[in-house]
Amino acid sequence: MTESRDLLSWLRAAAEPTRLRLLALCAERELSVSDLAQVLGQSEPRVSRHLRILTEAGLIERLRQGQWVHYRPAQGTPAAGFLRGLLGQLDRADPALARDRERAQAPGAGAATSPASSRLGRELRAVVEADPAPRPASVLLVGVEHPELLAAIATLGGQCAAVAHSRRAAQAARATLERDGLACRVLLAAGPDALGRRDLERLGGTFDLVLLDHLATPQDALPALLAAGRRVLSESGRLWLFEPYEAVDGTRRRVVEHPIARLRRCLAEAGFTCEQIRPIEAGRHVLAVRAVPAAAPLSRTA
């Protein structure tokens, strides 16, 4: 049974026109603050306040995807059951809700990005395309936030697969591939991990080139991500890791471990030899890292 105080909290949070529209939109697809503000025609700060109320009440939850935060209905909680019942009472033909739904599904909606992220995507693609190694027969991309990377691996030929970490990201990736006439298998991650055991089983083998876009995957488990990347990388393959970092120059905080030293340590612990590390500055601080299995011979291109 639901306690009365919880029920009152849910009712107070939902009993406001804008917040009810937000709940209906988030039930359709995962959306960011920018997406929701665009659909509703309201400012982002105002939409953020409504989302905070809904989140604190437990009706929706935040899902971080790289530099973006998306919102979706609560999962597996008493509040989720209440929300399903509430949304089941809504008339889908209601003019305001139908208009919101149409705007959210319009071309270009739900794909808000910043100029910096687009610039960064082009930089990441340039790094991959400049790699002098032979063309791989199979490629895996983990994290599909940057369509430029997705396009880069899809044009390499051979077997191509990508792992997305939200339904929204998977839908956007498939739409990009279809629009550009490219072929690549896009899988939705089975769980919150960047690359979990079930994902490894579904991929069904190893790849000659593995790209780990840590900007688009959960940020708190780099060792686990690298370990999974090592398991799907062929012994003669190579790996690219795109890792965000905070510049240490000029900071007043005590730096426990330099970002590059940490990266080298994590790579070695996961069974990699680091061949190259290069910084990328395109709106964010990013380290592009090329590595090979520790048993593989080094190419001397660092």
Legacy VTK file of the C-alpha trace (Angstrom):
# vtk DataFile Version 3.0
C-alpha trace
ASCII
DATASET POLYDATA
POINTS 302 float
0.000 0.000 0.000
1.133 3.549 -0.746
1.515 5.918 2.176
-0.695 8.992 1.998
2.261 11.397 2.189
3.833 9.802 -0.911
0.562 9.951 -2.805
0.088 13.612 -1.864
3.637 14.388 -2.995
2.995 12.811 -6.414
-0.331 14.579 -6.792
1.141 17.981 -5.911
3.982 17.508 -8.374
1.731 16.401 -11.244
-1.159 18.807 -10.600
0.225 21.669 -12.703
-0.403 22.113 -16.453
3.232 22.441 -17.575
4.414 19.570 -15.402
1.642 17.327 -16.714
2.741 18.134 -20.269
6.344 17.356 -19.304
5.320 13.969 -17.911
3.434 13.151 -21.102
6.410 14.152 -23.266
8.958 12.196 -21.245
6.709 9.130 -21.489
7.010 9.341 -25.282
10.827 9.529 -25.430
13.865 10.598 -23.407
14.375 14.342 -23.811
16.791 16.985 -22.547
15.935 20.332 -20.957
16.699 22.043 -24.273
14.414 19.654 -26.147
11.560 20.156 -23.680
11.945 23.933 -23.609
11.843 24.022 -27.405
8.676 21.900 -27.548
6.853 23.837 -24.824
8.023 27.258 -25.983
9.278 28.125 -22.487
12.665 29.156 -21.128
15.121 26.490 -20.049
15.372 27.805 -16.450
11.599 27.588 -16.078
11.472 24.078 -17.517
14.384 23.073 -15.280
12.441 24.173 -12.181
9.467 22.043 -13.179
11.730 19.070 -13.891
13.379 19.447 -10.491
9.987 19.236 -8.774
9.050 16.138 -10.743
12.433 14.539 -10.061
12.295 15.260 -6.326
8.825 13.700 -6.208
10.234 10.573 -7.843
8.024 10.744 -10.949
10.881 11.149 -13.439
14.580 10.386 -13.353
17.714 11.907 -14.831
19.769 9.914 -17.300
23.210 11.290 -18.100
24.473 10.764 -21.654
27.947 12.247 -21.945
27.582 16.022 -21.634
23.777 15.882 -21.820
21.126 14.959 -19.247
17.893 13.414 -20.450
14.688 12.791 -18.523
12.457 9.733 -18.546
9.630 8.319 -16.390
10.634 6.646 -13.142
11.322 2.925 -13.480
10.422 0.116 -11.076
9.151 2.219 -8.153
5.721 2.846 -6.574
5.846 6.317 -8.144
6.280 4.658 -11.556
3.045 2.727 -11.020
1.222 5.901 -10.036
2.562 7.674 -13.123
1.445 4.893 -15.469
-2.035 5.096 -14.043
-2.090 8.885 -14.302
-0.902 8.967 -17.891
-3.392 6.239 -18.757
-6.182 8.683 -17.905
-4.955 11.316 -20.378
-6.749 11.752 -23.674
-4.103 11.448 -26.408
-6.340 13.535 -28.658
-6.155 16.502 -26.261
-5.117 19.444 -28.497
-2.284 20.681 -26.253
-0.802 17.218 -25.766
-1.164 16.353 -29.459
0.602 19.599 -30.398
3.452 18.856 -27.981
3.807 15.363 -29.361
3.910 16.633 -32.934
6.613 19.184 -32.099
8.710 16.589 -30.296
8.549 14.270 -33.314
9.317 16.964 -35.899
12.609 16.677 -37.841
15.447 18.134 -35.794
13.552 17.942 -32.499
15.200 16.010 -29.701
18.652 16.505 -31.140
19.778 19.666 -29.397
23.538 20.068 -29.532
25.897 22.917 -29.015
28.308 24.336 -31.640
31.135 23.080 -29.457
29.874 19.477 -29.546
29.569 19.556 -33.355
33.083 20.939 -33.624
34.282 18.255 -31.247
32.614 15.551 -33.326
34.501 16.682 -36.397
37.771 16.659 -34.459
37.133 13.121 -33.212
36.348 11.934 -36.725
39.546 13.515 -38.041
41.576 11.602 -35.448
40.068 8.277 -36.529
40.453 8.953 -40.228
44.080 10.059 -39.821
45.062 6.739 -38.210
47.675 5.226 -40.592
46.880 1.632 -39.580
45.371 -0.719 -42.194
41.613 -0.529 -42.801
39.895 -2.779 -40.218
37.574 -5.622 -41.209
35.315 -4.968 -38.216
34.630 -1.881 -36.087
32.805 -1.267 -32.815
31.786 2.167 -31.489
30.702 2.401 -27.848
28.706 5.612 -27.384
26.878 7.296 -30.277
26.619 10.891 -29.088
28.745 12.158 -31.967
27.187 11.367 -35.387
30.495 12.257 -37.036
32.124 9.240 -35.356
29.223 7.012 -36.347
29.565 8.115 -39.967
33.330 7.568 -39.845
33.109 3.928 -38.773
30.195 3.190 -41.121
32.254 4.328 -44.119
35.205 2.092 -43.236
33.401 -0.926 -44.675
33.259 -4.446 -43.259
31.358 -5.377 -40.101
30.183 -2.329 -38.155
28.391 -2.157 -34.806
27.588 0.616 -32.329
26.267 0.587 -28.761
23.894 3.360 -27.637
23.039 4.120 -24.012
19.469 5.391 -24.380
16.564 4.716 -26.695
16.762 8.322 -27.837
20.429 7.968 -28.758
19.773 4.677 -30.570
16.898 6.218 -32.532
19.007 9.228 -33.480
21.892 6.977 -34.573
19.635 4.842 -36.769
18.060 7.958 -38.273
21.526 9.336 -39.097
22.570 6.091 -40.767
19.351 5.879 -42.774
19.611 9.507 -43.866
23.186 9.049 -45.068
22.590 5.646 -46.635
25.073 3.907 -44.315
24.926 0.439 -42.777
25.791 -0.231 -39.142
24.162 -2.395 -36.466
23.023 -0.216 -33.534
22.408 -1.958 -30.206
20.774 -0.446 -27.137
22.911 -1.120 -24.041
21.303 -3.733 -21.830
22.056 -1.867 -18.597
23.618 1.223 -17.050
27.182 0.037 -17.650
28.969 1.394 -20.680
29.503 -2.132 -21.988
28.045 -4.886 -19.834
28.230 -8.676 -19.998
24.972 -8.998 -21.944
26.210 -6.430 -24.462
29.392 -8.439 -24.997
27.336 -11.580 -25.607
25.086 -9.822 -28.120
28.058 -8.417 -30.027
29.179 -11.989 -30.528
32.881 -11.726 -31.212
35.899 -9.472 -31.401
36.624 -6.394 -33.510
39.726 -5.102 -35.241
38.995 -1.510 -34.220
37.191 -0.458 -31.031
36.276 3.159 -30.295
35.305 4.020 -26.722
33.640 7.434 -26.656
33.783 8.045 -22.909
32.151 11.436 -23.438
28.953 9.563 -24.374
29.081 6.758 -21.795
28.783 6.630 -17.977
31.665 8.614 -16.522
32.280 6.750 -13.265
33.684 3.433 -14.507
36.661 3.945 -16.822
38.465 0.761 -15.650
35.354 -1.344 -16.339
34.908 0.281 -19.753
38.518 -0.423 -20.710
38.291 -4.008 -19.443
35.206 -4.604 -21.589
36.912 -2.942 -24.546
39.862 -5.303 -24.135
37.560 -8.332 -24.239
36.014 -7.319 -27.580
39.272 -6.215 -29.214
41.127 -8.741 -31.374
44.738 -9.492 -30.442
45.983 -7.658 -33.534
43.471 -4.819 -33.208
43.698 -1.263 -31.927
41.603 0.875 -29.633
40.803 4.577 -29.563
39.571 6.095 -26.308
38.140 9.606 -26.137
38.428 10.728 -22.534
37.232 14.031 -21.029
39.493 15.695 -18.517
39.814 18.872 -16.479
42.754 21.101 -17.289
45.203 21.124 -14.397
46.964 24.354 -15.353
45.931 27.211 -13.110
43.692 25.125 -10.876
43.854 25.744 -7.157
42.714 22.240 -6.323
45.260 19.659 -5.286
45.713 17.248 -8.194
46.024 13.724 -6.781
46.945 12.134 -10.110
47.639 13.810 -13.427
45.014 12.899 -16.082
47.610 11.417 -18.434
49.260 9.412 -15.674
45.846 8.089 -14.626
45.033 7.121 -18.205
48.302 5.261 -18.659
47.761 3.407 -15.384
44.174 2.412 -16.251
45.247 1.261 -19.722
48.057 -0.877 -18.328
45.762 -2.426 -15.715
43.268 -3.330 -18.469
45.969 -5.028 -20.571
46.777 -2.267 -23.059
49.950 -0.595 -24.255
49.425 3.114 -24.888
50.798 4.161 -28.269
49.624 7.743 -28.507
47.904 10.440 -26.455
46.912 13.714 -28.032
44.822 16.550 -26.572
41.795 17.940 -28.380
40.442 21.394 -27.562
37.034 21.963 -29.154
34.776 23.415 -26.488
35.837 20.620 -24.102
39.146 19.207 -22.909
39.508 15.735 -24.433
42.347 13.247 -24.645
42.394 11.028 -27.738
44.233 7.833 -26.837
45.351 5.053 -29.151
46.267 1.727 -27.594
46.909 -1.891 -28.550
46.799 -5.145 -26.555
49.893 -5.353 -24.388
51.086 -8.484 -26.166
50.963 -6.788 -29.583
54.109 -5.186 -31.068
54.314 -1.421 -30.914
54.082 0.599 -34.128
56.449 3.421 -33.038
54.084 6.155 -34.272
53.566 7.858 -30.907
LINES 1 303
302 0 1 2 3 4 5 6 7 8 9 10 11 12 13 14 15 16 17 18 19 20 21 22 23 24 25 26 27 28 29 30 31 32 33 34 35 36 37 38 39 40 41 42 43 44 45 46 47 48 49 50 51 52 53 54 55 56 57 58 59 60 61 62 63 64 65 66 67 68 69 70 71 72 73 74 75 76 77 78 79 80 81 82 83 84 85 86 87 88 89 90 91 92 93 94 95 96 97 98 99 100 101 102 103 104 105 106 107 108 109 110 111 112 113 114 115 116 117 118 119 120 121 122 123 124 125 126 127 128 129 130 131 132 133 134 135 136 137 138 139 140 141 142 143 144 145 146 147 148 149 150 151 152 153 154 155 156 157 158 159 160 161 162 163 164 165 166 167 168 169 170 171 172 173 174 175 176 177 178 179 180 181 182 183 184 185 186 187 188 189 190 191 192 193 194 195 196 197 198 199 200 201 202 203 204 205 206 207 208 209 210 211 212 213 214 215 216 217 218 219 220 221 222 223 224 225 226 227 228 229 230 231 232 233 234 235 236 237 238 239 240 241 242 243 244 245 246 247 248 249 250 251 252 253 254 255 256 257 258 259 260 261 262 263 264 265 266 267 268 269 270 271 272 273 274 275 276 277 278 279 280 281 282 283 284 285 286 287 288 289 290 291 292 293 294 295 296 297 298 299 300 301
